[in-house]
Amino acid sequence: MSTKYKNKSKIAAIVLTSSFILSSIALPAIAREQTNNGRWVTGDFHTHTYLTDGSNTEADVLNNAFTKYGLDWMANSEHGGTSKRDPLGNNLTYPTWRWITLKDLSYPIIQNLRTQYPSKLLVQGVEWNVPTHEHASVGIVSDEPNSISDFEYKFDASDTDSSRAAEGVVKDNTSHTGAIDGAKWLEKNYPTTSYLLLNHPSRQLKFTAADVRDFNNAAPNVFIGLEGIPGHQKESFRGGYESTDPKAQTYGGADYMLAKVGGLWDSLLGEGRKIWMFANSDFHSTAGDFWPGEYSKSYTWINSNIHEAGKGKGLDVNKNNYQYLIDGMHSGNSFIVLGDLINGLDFNIKSGNTAAMGQTLVTNKGKDAEITIKFKSPKHNNNGDLVSVNHIDLIAGDVTAKAEPGTQEYNSDHNNSTKVIAQFTSNDWKYADGWYTVQYILKNIDRSQYFRLRGTNLGVDVQNQTDHNGNPLSDSLVGTNDSTKAYSDLWFYSNPVFINVK
């Protein structure tokens, strides 16, 4: 048999579609508040395989993500445009449009692999080449591949195929307006079953403050966040950020939009915008990337049934769980971690009622509120290192009205009210039952604010890594990055809790 037909046979075996179907698109939206019937899950929404510019099969990526590093969910989210190789890494005779390989190659593989990991969730996504910008991750939870395929065909800047014009499928992929139209398309068609996140948002400085606000205004339900901790964490330029511009560098592995206190994210939160931070691996190969779940993790609280799956607890595989995951991502009750610095966080504010991350506490002016921070750490991380938190910063900023398009505020990337209002060390927290607890009283609340956390294994004034206040310094200062340097510089960030003062 010729090599050509051997390869075709291998591909056919891989893409054999299972009869196992996971349906969620027809489900009504479920309540997003926290209940006792839930759990924390870890996941990664940005990974690549041979089909684009990765160096592994989907099965290999999943084996490491799920079996070795214990993630609960993962999305295949690789570039739009074309596929030059088949799922096994063999060169295709002719590059094939990505909207086709999404349907005919990638999705059948995912359907088949879902049967092999019945306690895990596997989402079909795409890394969107955003018209006039850079990249974003898009995921649509569905039991068919046409939705994500149609999105890529219509809106991906690298997909110049026009073969579907006869079907009346119109392309809109050459302008910022087209980018916003893509977000609106998701908001209109999949408001509760899709997500849109900007990838490595500052890497090439192709997303301005106004652009981020445009996406949020166009799709407030679907545009849920930013890749605050990008992948490529062991590349020679950490995160793949090679610019000499301070705003296009990483700081302790974090994008400038997240790392800068009073920066762009704080300006968005200061308008009360529900825009969250996420972490991922952006896995392409082990040369510059950690496996999904090996180093970076996003923790998300989901309302989910629990059952025993094999030797441990897993997600109950039924048509509800994909909706639970998307709702959890939308809720903002989540936090992100490097190097397993922590593996548990409970951050809430109480004044009569209690609000967790992503939620809003409504209280009367002049009232006091109690902030509770509970966290725990594993004994060792995946590098075999002992891990411990050196200090935690409590960051706060004022919340005012949303900026209007065309105004100076709409283009602003800073919030002058945002400050570190308290810094906690081991002298401040108490230990019991595996958890460290810090409590802090807000006295006489007189305005609406938000509060978020940042923690690290580093002390203050660590040469080339932190300043005298403990803020992370540019990763360029430590020279060429590698896995050893990455594991010596660990951080976690929470999403905010809002206080609305009557």
C-alpha positions in Angstrom: 0.0 0.0 0.0 1.4 3.5 -0.9 2.3 6.0 1.8 -0.5 8.2 0.5 -3.2 5.6 1.2 -1.6 4.5 4.5 -1.9 8.0 5.7 -5.5 8.2 4.6 -6.3 5.0 6.5 -4.7 6.4 9.6 -6.6 9.6 9.4 -9.9 7.7 8.9 -9.2 5.7 12.0 -8.6 8.8 14.0 -11.6 10.8 12.8 -14.1 7.9 13.2 -17.0 9.7 14.8 -18.4 8.1 18.0 -22.1 7.7 18.5 -21.6 9.4 21.9 -23.2 12.8 21.6 -23.0 15.6 24.1 -25.8 18.1 23.6 -26.0 21.4 25.3 -27.0 24.1 22.8 -30.7 23.6 23.3 -30.5 23.9 27.0 -32.0 27.0 28.7 -29.5 29.2 30.6 -29.1 28.1 34.2 -28.7 30.3 37.2 -25.2 31.5 37.7 -25.1 32.1 41.4 -23.0 29.8 43.6 -24.7 26.9 45.3 -23.5 24.1 47.5 -23.9 21.7 44.6 -20.7 22.5 42.8 -17.0 22.3 42.7 -13.8 24.0 41.4 -12.5 22.8 38.1 -9.2 23.5 36.3 -8.9 24.0 32.6 -7.1 25.4 29.6 -8.8 27.0 26.6 -5.8 27.6 24.3 -3.9 24.6 22.8 -2.6 23.5 19.4 -2.0 20.2 17.5 -0.4 19.1 14.2 -3.5 20.5 12.4 -2.1 24.1 12.6 1.3 24.8 14.1 1.5 22.4 17.0 3.8 19.4 17.4 1.5 16.7 18.8 -1.7 14.9 18.1 -4.9 15.8 20.0 -4.7 12.5 21.8 -1.2 13.2 23.1 -2.1 16.7 24.3 -5.2 15.3 26.1 -3.2 12.5 27.7 -0.9 15.0 29.3 -3.6 17.5 30.2 -6.1 15.1 31.7 -4.1 12.0 32.8 -0.7 13.5 33.9 -1.7 17.0 35.0 -5.2 16.5 36.1 -7.2 19.2 34.2 -10.9 18.8 34.3 -11.6 20.4 30.9 -9.7 21.6 27.8 -10.5 23.4 24.5 -8.8 22.7 21.2 -8.3 26.3 20.0 -5.9 26.6 17.2 -5.5 29.1 14.4 -8.0 29.9 11.7 -7.0 30.3 8.1 -5.7 27.0 6.7 -4.4 23.6 7.8 -1.2 22.5 6.1 -0.9 19.1 7.9 -3.2 16.3 8.8 -3.9 15.2 12.4 -0.9 13.0 12.4 1.5 15.6 11.2 1.8 14.6 7.5 1.9 17.4 5.0 -1.3 17.9 3.1 -0.9 18.0 -0.7 -2.8 21.3 -0.7 -3.4 23.5 2.3 -7.1 23.0 3.4 -9.2 25.9 4.7 -9.6 25.7 8.4 -13.4 25.9 8.3 -13.3 22.6 6.6 -10.8 20.9 8.9 -12.7 22.1 11.9 -15.7 20.1 10.7 -14.1 17.1 8.9 -11.0 16.4 10.9 -10.8 18.2 14.3 -14.4 17.8 15.6 -14.7 14.1 14.9 -11.5 13.5 16.8 -12.8 15.5 19.7 -16.1 13.5 19.7 -14.2 10.3 19.7 -11.8 11.4 22.5 -14.8 12.4 24.7 -15.7 8.8 25.0 -12.2 8.0 26.3 -12.4 10.7 29.0 -15.9 10.3 30.3 -15.2 12.5 33.4 -13.7 15.3 31.5 -15.0 18.1 29.2 -13.5 18.8 25.8 -14.5 21.8 23.8 -14.0 22.6 20.1 -12.8 26.1 19.7 -10.7 28.2 17.4 -7.9 30.7 17.7 -9.5 33.6 15.9 -7.2 35.8 13.7 -9.1 39.0 14.6 -9.5 41.4 11.7 -7.0 44.3 12.1 -5.9 43.0 15.6 -4.2 39.9 16.8 -5.7 36.7 18.3 -8.6 35.6 20.4 -10.0 32.3 21.7 -13.5 31.5 20.7 -15.4 28.4 21.9 -19.0 27.3 21.2 -20.5 24.5 23.1 -22.5 22.4 20.6 -23.2 18.9 19.5 -22.3 19.8 16.0 -19.3 21.5 14.3 -21.1 23.8 11.9 -21.4 26.7 14.4 -17.6 27.1 15.0 -16.9 26.4 11.3 -19.3 29.1 10.2 -17.7 31.6 12.6 -14.2 30.9 11.3 -15.3 31.1 7.6 -17.1 34.4 8.1 -14.9 36.3 10.5 -11.3 35.0 10.5 -8.9 37.4 8.9 -6.7 34.7 7.5 -9.5 32.8 5.8 -9.8 34.3 2.3 -11.9 31.5 0.9 -15.0 32.7 -0.8 -16.4 29.4 -2.0 -19.6 29.7 0.1 -20.8 32.9 -1.6 -23.3 30.8 -3.6 -24.9 29.7 -0.3 -25.3 33.3 0.7 -22.7 33.1 3.4 -21.1 36.6 3.5 -17.6 37.2 4.7 -16.8 40.1 7.1 -13.2 39.7 8.0 -11.2 42.8 6.9 -11.8 45.6 9.4 -12.3 46.5 13.1 -16.0 46.6 12.3 -15.8 43.0 11.1 -14.1 42.1 14.4 -17.0 43.7 16.3 -19.5 42.0 14.0 -17.9 38.6 14.9 -18.5 39.3 18.6 -22.1 40.4 17.8 -22.7 37.2 15.9 -21.7 35.1 18.9 -23.8 37.3 21.2 -26.9 37.0 18.9 -26.6 33.3 18.1 -24.9 31.7 21.2 -25.2 34.2 24.1 -25.1 31.5 26.8 -23.1 28.8 25.1 -20.0 30.6 23.8 -17.1 32.6 25.0 -14.7 35.1 23.5 -11.3 36.0 25.1 -8.5 38.1 23.8 -5.2 36.1 23.7 -1.9 37.6 24.8 -3.6 41.0 24.6 -0.5 43.3 24.8 2.0 41.1 22.9 1.8 43.2 19.7 -0.1 46.2 21.1 -2.9 45.5 18.6 -5.8 45.8 21.1 -6.3 49.4 22.5 -8.3 50.3 25.5 -11.1 51.5 23.2 -11.0 48.2 21.3 -11.5 46.2 24.5 -14.5 48.4 25.4 -15.9 48.0 21.9 -15.9 44.2 22.3 -17.5 44.4 25.7 -20.2 46.8 24.5 -20.9 44.6 21.5 -21.1 41.3 23.3 -21.4 41.8 27.1 -22.5 38.2 27.7 -19.9 36.5 25.4 -16.9 38.7 25.6 -15.9 37.5 29.1 -12.2 38.3 29.5 -8.5 38.5 28.7 -5.6 36.1 28.7 -4.0 37.8 31.7 -1.4 35.1 32.0 -0.4 34.1 28.5 1.1 30.8 27.4 4.7 30.1 26.3 5.9 30.6 29.8 9.2 28.9 29.2 10.1 30.5 25.9 13.3 32.5 25.9 11.1 35.7 25.9 8.6 34.8 28.6 5.1 34.5 27.1 6.6 35.1 23.6 6.6 38.9 24.4 9.7 40.1 22.5 9.0 43.9 22.4 11.2 46.5 24.0 8.0 48.5 24.8 7.2 48.3 28.5 3.5 47.8 27.8 4.3 44.8 25.5 6.3 42.8 28.0 5.3 40.3 30.7 5.7 41.0 34.5 6.0 37.9 36.6 4.6 36.0 33.6 1.5 38.3 33.4 0.4 40.5 30.6 0.9 44.3 31.3 -2.9 44.8 31.3 -3.1 42.6 34.4 0.2 43.2 36.1 0.0 47.0 36.2 -1.8 48.2 39.3 -4.1 50.9 38.0 -3.6 49.8 34.4 -6.1 48.8 31.7 -7.9 46.0 33.5 -8.4 48.3 36.5 -9.8 51.0 34.3 -12.3 48.5 32.9 -13.2 47.2 36.4 -13.6 50.8 37.5 -16.5 51.1 35.1 -18.1 48.0 36.6 -17.4 45.9 33.5 -17.6 42.2 34.0 -14.3 41.3 32.3 -12.3 38.5 33.9 -8.7 37.2 33.7 -7.8 33.7 32.6 -4.6 31.7 32.2 -3.6 29.0 29.6 -0.6 27.2 28.1 -0.9 28.2 24.5 0.7 24.8 24.0 2.5 24.2 20.7 5.5 22.0 21.8 7.5 21.2 24.8 10.4 23.3 23.5 8.9 26.6 24.6 5.7 25.6 26.4 4.5 23.7 29.4 1.9 21.1 28.9 -1.7 22.1 29.6 -2.1 22.0 33.4 1.6 21.6 34.1 2.4 25.2 35.0 -0.6 27.6 34.4 -4.1 26.9 35.6 -7.4 28.7 35.6 -9.7 27.6 38.4 -13.4 28.0 37.9 -16.3 27.4 40.2 -19.1 25.5 38.4 -22.5 24.3 39.6 -22.3 20.6 38.7 -23.3 17.2 39.8 -20.5 15.1 41.2 -20.0 11.4 40.7 -17.3 8.9 41.2 -15.3 8.5 38.0 -12.7 5.7 38.2 -10.4 6.4 41.2 -11.4 10.0 41.7 -14.2 12.4 41.5 -15.0 13.7 38.0 -17.7 15.7 36.2 -21.0 13.9 35.6 -21.0 13.4 31.9 -24.4 14.5 30.8 -25.8 17.2 28.6 -25.8 19.8 31.5 -22.1 19.9 32.3 -20.9 21.9 29.3 -23.5 24.5 30.1 -22.3 24.5 33.8 -18.7 25.1 32.5 -19.7 28.0 30.3 -21.8 29.6 33.0 -18.9 29.2 35.4 -16.5 31.0 33.0 -19.1 33.8 32.6 -19.6 34.2 36.3 -16.1 35.5 37.2 -15.9 33.2 40.2 -12.4 32.1 39.2 -8.7 32.7 39.8 -5.5 32.0 38.0 -2.2 30.5 39.2 1.4 29.8 38.0 3.4 26.8 39.2 0.6 25.6 41.7 1.5 28.4 44.1 -2.0 27.9 45.5 -4.6 25.2 44.7 -7.5 26.7 46.6 -8.9 30.2 47.1 -12.0 31.5 48.9 -12.2 35.3 48.6 -15.4 37.0 49.7 -16.8 40.2 51.2 -19.5 40.3 53.8 -21.8 43.1 55.0 -25.1 41.5 55.8 -25.0 39.5 52.6 -21.8 37.9 51.2 -20.4 38.2 47.7 -17.7 36.0 46.1 -15.5 36.7 43.1 -17.4 38.0 40.1 -20.3 39.0 42.3 -21.5 42.4 43.7 -22.3 43.1 47.4 -24.9 45.8 47.8 -24.7 47.7 51.1 -25.6 51.0 52.6 -23.2 53.9 52.9 -21.4 54.1 56.2 -21.5 50.3 56.8 -18.5 48.2 57.6 -17.6 45.1 55.6 -15.4 42.0 56.4 -13.1 40.7 53.7 -12.1 37.0 54.1 -9.2 35.4 52.2 -8.7 31.7 52.5 -6.1 29.9 50.5 -4.2 26.7 50.5 -1.1 25.4 48.7 0.1 21.9 47.7 3.3 20.6 49.3 5.0 20.4 46.0 4.3 21.6 42.5 4.8 19.8 39.2 8.5 20.8 39.2 9.0 19.0 42.6 9.5 22.3 44.4 8.2 23.2 47.8 5.7 26.1 47.3 4.6 28.8 49.7 3.1 32.2 49.4 5.3 35.1 50.6 2.7 37.8 50.6 -0.8 38.7 49.2 -1.8 42.2 48.0 -5.3 43.4 48.4 -6.0 45.8 45.5 -8.9 48.2 45.4 -10.3 50.8 43.0 -13.3 53.1 42.7 -16.3 52.1 40.5 -17.9 54.9 38.5 -20.1 55.1 35.3 -19.1 53.5 32.0 -17.1 55.6 29.6 -18.9 56.7 26.5 -17.4 56.0 23.0 -15.6 59.0 21.6 -14.6 60.4 25.0 -11.1 60.6 26.4 -12.1 58.2 29.2 -13.1 55.6 26.6 -9.5 55.5 25.4 -8.1 55.5 28.9 -5.9 52.6 30.0 -5.5 53.6 33.6 -7.5 54.0 36.8 -5.8 56.5 39.2 -8.0 55.4 42.1 -6.5 51.8 42.1 -4.1 51.1 44.9 -2.7 48.2 47.0 -4.6 49.0 50.2 -3.1 46.1 52.3 -0.3 43.6 52.1 -0.5 40.3 54.1 2.3 38.0 55.1 2.5 34.9 57.3 2.4 37.2 60.3 -1.2 38.1 59.3 -2.8 34.7 58.4 -3.9 31.8 60.6 -3.6 28.2 59.7 -6.2 25.5 60.3 -7.3 22.3 58.5 -5.0 22.9 55.6 -6.2 26.5 54.9 -4.6 29.8 55.6 -7.1 32.6 56.6 -6.8 36.4 56.5 -9.5 38.7 57.6 -9.6 42.5 57.0 -12.2 45.1 58.0 -13.3 47.8 55.6 -14.5 50.7 57.8 -17.3 53.1 57.0 -17.7 52.3 53.3 -18.5 55.5 51.5 -18.3 54.7 47.7 -18.7 51.8 45.3 -15.5 49.9 44.7 -14.0 46.6 43.6 -11.4 44.5 45.3 -9.0 41.9 43.8 -6.0 39.9 45.0 -2.5 39.2 43.9 -0.1 36.8 45.6 3.5 35.6 45.0 6.2 33.4 46.3 8.6 36.3 46.1 9.4 38.9 48.7 9.7 42.7 48.1 12.9 44.1 46.6 13.9 40.9 44.9 16.6 41.9 42.4 15.2 42.2 38.9 11.9 40.6 39.9 10.0 42.8 42.4 10.2 46.5 43.4 10.2 47.8 47.0 6.4 47.5 47.1 6.4 43.9 45.8 5.1 44.8 42.3 6.5 42.4 39.6 9.2 43.9 37.3 9.6 43.2 33.6 10.7 39.7 32.9 13.2 41.1 30.5 15.4 42.1 33.4 16.3 38.5 34.3 17.7 37.8 30.8 16.8 34.7 28.7 13.9 32.9 30.2 13.6 29.1 30.8 11.6 26.7 32.9 13.9 27.1 35.9 13.4 30.9 35.9 9.7 30.5 35.4 9.3 28.2 38.4 11.2 30.6 40.6 8.8 33.4 39.8 5.2 32.4 40.8 2.0 34.4 41.1 -1.7 34.1 41.5 -4.5 36.6 40.7 -8.1 36.6 41.7 -11.0 38.1 39.9 -12.7 41.0 41.7 -15.5 41.3 44.2 -17.6 44.5 43.7 -19.3 46.6 46.4 -22.2 48.7 45.3 -23.0 51.5 47.9 -26.5 52.7 48.0 
